[in-house]
Amino acid sequence: KNAVLPILAACLLGEGPCELENCPEIKDVEDTLHILRKLGCQVNQSGKTVRIDAETAAGYEIIGGEAARIRSSVLFLGALLGKMRKAVLPKPGGCAIGKRPIDLHLAALERLGAAFSCEGEAITAEGNRLHCGTIRLGLPSVGATENSILAAVLLPGETRIEHAAQEPEIDELIRFLNLRGGKLQRMGDAIVIEGGRCLHPVRFRIASDRIVAGTYLFAAAAAGGELHLQNYAADQTLAGVLLQMGGICRADHLGGMHFQMKHRPKALPGIRTAPYPGFPTDIQSPFMTYLATVEGSSTVIETVFENRFMHVAQLNKMGASIEAMGNKAVIRGNAKLRGCQVMATDLRAGAALVLAGLVAEGETEISEIYHIERGYEKFIEKFEKLGASITKI
Ligand code: UD1
């Protein structure tokens, strides 16, 4: 999800059609394709392959509907400024995991000469005076880094983004733009863009989603068992955590991995979420389900978002013993989870509840599953394949 969304926005830029393979069939992608169509792009989808031709795109307004619902619609700010020199967007929506302001996005684009005005729920951006330049982000924001790249790639001259986010999904965006003829390079915590080059059509394969993979891995860890993931090799951080938990990870020769929870699962004394290469905030909630059920106590400190413990109340309803205070949660493990009615409050919190439902005694009913469908493709079928008894009503 986090790799494909900025790449879809980047399809607006340059010439001719782009064909994306391995595009996840999730609600956030569906909504983003709607936005592209509204802007005038020709969009054809056949299963997991999507073809986008932005030649006919002349719109710059994405007010209302899906644009107001998904936070990633904010990425059209950079892309539309780059292409049309103008953009009208709703103030972003998305998961209610904290305040999630966009001040860093606006400040970064202002450094490139953009001007903003806000009226009601809309943001209008003017980019007639856009120029290359140096941006220094106050925080390594993923979205602000991507927006800066999208605005700068067509601007002649060198743009430098300092203190940029280092998430692998940004490198996927860079790889996509470079394959199209762009010249972008990561240099430590900076990204250097030699802008103004012609971007041409390309066929590109979207990388597997490391957060989705992590969710399935923690599901296997929590429920006990084995899992084979195709097209996914765990990064160092996740592989390290899985190992400490008593899991066994083995890479296969086809670029996939095999995971087995052979030993008794162990609690990890402490986890602190952090920007990449730290422990991903997006995995924190599924990981907490695991911690709630294993022997021993642990602490989770959430440093990226200020309101990312909404799953705690739901897990406690199922019998977990977790105390959340500010950005710290103390988990007393060994809980015998019981199925009951719970509610998905956001995307990853929903995933945590699915995991809890797998482990719990009895039946668990999760409402508001549209949150989960935003980011997990065919999750019912996939968990069924792993032996779960799970149905969508
Ligand atoms: C992206 C991911 C999301 C992930 C997050 C952190 C996508 C589509 N979403 O979200 O799944 O959880 O990175 O890895 O890729 N902030 C500000 N001002 C801003 C922007 C951000 O204060 O203008 C703050 C946020 O409130 C948050 C922190 O910076 O506390 C990190 O946010 P950011 O990296 O921007 O996350 P997103 O790009 O929204």
Residues whose N, C-alpha, C, O or C-beta is under 5 A from the ligand:
A	BS01	UD1	N2 L5 S72 R100 P101 I102 D103 L104 H105 L139 P140 S141 V142 G143 A144 T281 D282 V304 F305
